[in-house]
Amino acid sequence: MHTSDKLQETIDRYHELLRLTPNDAGLVTNLAWSYERALAFPEAIQGFKRALELSPNDYNIHYGMGLALMGSGALPAARDALMRAAELARENADQSTKTIIAKQVESISRRLGG
């Protein structure tokens, strides 16, 4: 089985689970991450938006949104999402997570020239 086949299988399974519990922020987030990994950025962005409606202060969701926006080429919005993830991570995350998010913000800022 190819990676894309496995990702599609995972995506399909999350859709099945969400039919049973549509407001489960964890499932919505995991579906969005699956789309992001599959490079299906519009679907990932839509999923992360829904996840943020359910859990607006989750740094992991903001981080995923930032990566999906970056993948879609929306760099200013990606930087904003990643900066929000960094703010939330300061309160809730371990040092390695904070470092990873900070590097993404720095990378996008350099690309945007500021």
Summary of the structure (lengths in Angstrom):
residues: 114
radius of gyration: 14.3
end to end distance: 42.9
largest distance: 45.3
contacts: 350
relative contact order: 0.10
helix: 83%
strand: 0%
